[in-house]
């Protein structure tokens, strides 16, 4: 099967600043879950930002192909409508904007792009109820303004709920486990597991091994100093747990 | 026979374009068309003869001419206010013409008598007339320049004893009411622009709701400036008698012009015991181009008197248009337990300047007021909130809450907040909260990462920012206002 995401020799820096990604190569196929681990400052979040098209980064070299398209030339909103989803580490608050309203606007933006009819309020509500059931979460977040006053766990849950609604082809989870207690981590992980799909790839960026106990990846990569320095299958994560990154980082 | 009927009813049968579609489609200012209608203008210049000319044209009684002349003499002694944070080129008041009326408007009895050009204009504006009005549940007293040409629903309202007509008609048909209340809230010499309006006001709307009557529909007036170089001087007087309720909507659009146009309106509201008035405005006069060329100068005096106990007056405004906005809808809280409210969204983009806010004057005991102001500045726009809360010594238990938020888009605009608190009662509770924020890059990116375009993201964030005010608008206005906010900010994100 052809690759969903092909990253070749990707180098990027913070606009006007230092180089953070120093030559990333990564292939992700549909249906796969990849975990990208590594120490602080290795470039994990920069990688997710560059893939999502966040302003403030400059790609200096390399290519990223997504479903055969040149991802880097697409504006951020177009990437999103084409099925690239970023679950934010720190979801921002948008005061006064109802969560449901926001989600419906986002969903219909994607549907328009794909030439599908927009969902009316009733169809949308039906879809919302199905996803709530799938993820086993209540509807308490939906009536509130986007992320306003949400706890850390609620914000992450809301991100996964949005992912469920928007049905991306490529989901990038940026430190989705950070700041979660064990119950919240389990709830969020269960949600992600239910969203695993043969057509969908998931790239999880994480600091901690513990997330991988809940979401078992197909591939595990270690990112250090802007490069992927080691990769392996799911058993590699357990090995890392024992040995740590240090020897890999030093080797880099 | 049916052919003739059809031909004679252009307004009621033709599907008028949806005004909202007009706002959201295409780019630039949507209402920049000019209707070719012969006008019967006053010669340019302003002196006592001009005032006499206007009064004579309108066939007014002697008392009203005297009232105008008194205002004019007062105006001549006054200077334009210079305290607002507005950079205005000097206005040559002698260069403008102070009266303009469509020639054919000698009092049409039905739509058939109305100039078809005017009807087309209404169609372009999406003003519901005839059956459309019935469906929309809205009565329209449409002011085309200076003379009212069509009034609907009057019969239905008349059954309830509600008077809703042009100001000119009110002068003829209900002179006692007009004489009793005209200038009772905004005196002739209140300020420079109110004095000017009092001298040369052209037409406007008059509403009287009798005791105990709840007006069953939203009353709407659409204003439109059309003749070049003609100042518009609307005069609106609205009285809700004891226990009455009325909701009034005012929406404005104006054709595109290169020259600045002067607009000085006066609105007076009177609420008697237990009466409630809601007055909502969407102001979308031509704002001028990106370089500040053209655009309406909008100097408005709006004031409501809560005369009776437990009376309520609420102002809601969405100000997106005009090159210059100078406007402070206010409440005089006289009756015990009276309530005043001011909800405002003001947008300045490109070179627009707005200095707007409110005055809440607490006179009676246990009076309360709420002020929610949302200022949005983009481009090189300058947006000032200027508000006064005054609590007089007799106002036991007075309470005010003011929330004043500014949102900045881009680096070249300005937001200013100028609250005046004048509290002369030790027991008063006055709260003022103010915030200034920028739309963050993170908010924009979050929305875009979910698939929204930059424009849609901005519109969403801005509408969220304004939500508390938009919630106060009648529904049809709220929808229109949301679209208008987006259009007004076009081009403000790269």
HADDOCK unambig.tbl for C-alpha pairs under 7 A between the chains (distance, minus, plus):
assign (segid A and resid 52 and name CA) (segid B and resid 449 and name CA) 6.97 0.50 0.50
assign (segid A and resid 54 and name CA) (segid B and resid 445 and name CA) 6.57 0.50 0.50
assign (segid A and resid 76 and name CA) (segid B and resid 448 and name CA) 6.17 0.50 0.50
assign (segid A and resid 76 and name CA) (segid B and resid 449 and name CA) 5.97 0.50 0.50
assign (segid A and resid 77 and name CA) (segid B and resid 448 and name CA) 4.49 0.50 0.50
assign (segid A and resid 77 and name CA) (segid B and resid 449 and name CA) 5.45 0.50 0.50
assign (segid A and resid 77 and name CA) (segid B and resid 450 and name CA) 6.84 0.50 0.50
assign (segid A and resid 77 and name CA) (segid B and resid 451 and name CA) 4.48 0.50 0.50
assign (segid A and resid 77 and name CA) (segid B and resid 452 and name CA) 5.80 0.50 0.50
assign (segid A and resid 77 and name CA) (segid B and resid 453 and name CA) 5.83 0.50 0.50
assign (segid A and resid 78 and name CA) (segid B and resid 451 and name CA) 6.41 0.50 0.50
assign (segid A and resid 80 and name CA) (segid B and resid 449 and name CA) 5.33 0.50 0.50
assign (segid A and resid 80 and name CA) (segid B and resid 450 and name CA) 5.66 0.50 0.50
assign (segid A and resid 80 and name CA) (segid B and resid 451 and name CA) 4.77 0.50 0.50
assign (segid A and resid 81 and name CA) (segid B and resid 451 and name CA) 4.87 0.50 0.50
assign (segid A and resid 85 and name CA) (segid B and resid 449 and name CA) 6.92 0.50 0.50
assign (segid A and resid 86 and name CA) (segid B and resid 449 and name CA) 6.98 0.50 0.50
assign (segid A and resid 92 and name CA) (segid B and resid 442 and name CA) 6.84 0.50 0.50
assign (segid A and resid 92 and name CA) (segid B and resid 443 and name CA) 6.10 0.50 0.50
assign (segid A and resid 92 and name CA) (segid B and resid 446 and name CA) 6.95 0.50 0.50
assign (segid A and resid 94 and name CA) (segid B and resid 443 and name CA) 6.85 0.50 0.50
assign (segid A and resid 94 and name CA) (segid B and resid 461 and name CA) 6.62 0.50 0.50
assign (segid A and resid 95 and name CA) (segid B and resid 464 and name CA) 5.86 0.50 0.50
assign (segid A and resid 95 and name CA) (segid B and resid 465 and name CA) 6.43 0.50 0.50
assign (segid A and resid 96 and name CA) (segid B and resid 464 and name CA) 3.84 0.50 0.50
assign (segid A and resid 96 and name CA) (segid B and resid 465 and name CA) 5.77 0.50 0.50
assign (segid A and resid 96 and name CA) (segid B and resid 467 and name CA) 5.79 0.50 0.50
assign (segid A and resid 97 and name CA) (segid B and resid 461 and name CA) 7.00 0.50 0.50
assign (segid A and resid 97 and name CA) (segid B and resid 464 and name CA) 4.62 0.50 0.50
assign (segid A and resid 106 and name CA) (segid B and resid 450 and name CA) 5.48 0.50 0.50
assign (segid A and resid 106 and name CA) (segid B and resid 451 and name CA) 5.46 0.50 0.50
assign (segid A and resid 106 and name CA) (segid B and resid 452 and name CA) 5.93 0.50 0.50
assign (segid A and resid 109 and name CA) (segid B and resid 451 and name CA) 5.93 0.50 0.50
assign (segid A and resid 109 and name CA) (segid B and resid 452 and name CA) 6.23 0.50 0.50
assign (segid A and resid 110 and name CA) (segid B and resid 451 and name CA) 6.22 0.50 0.50
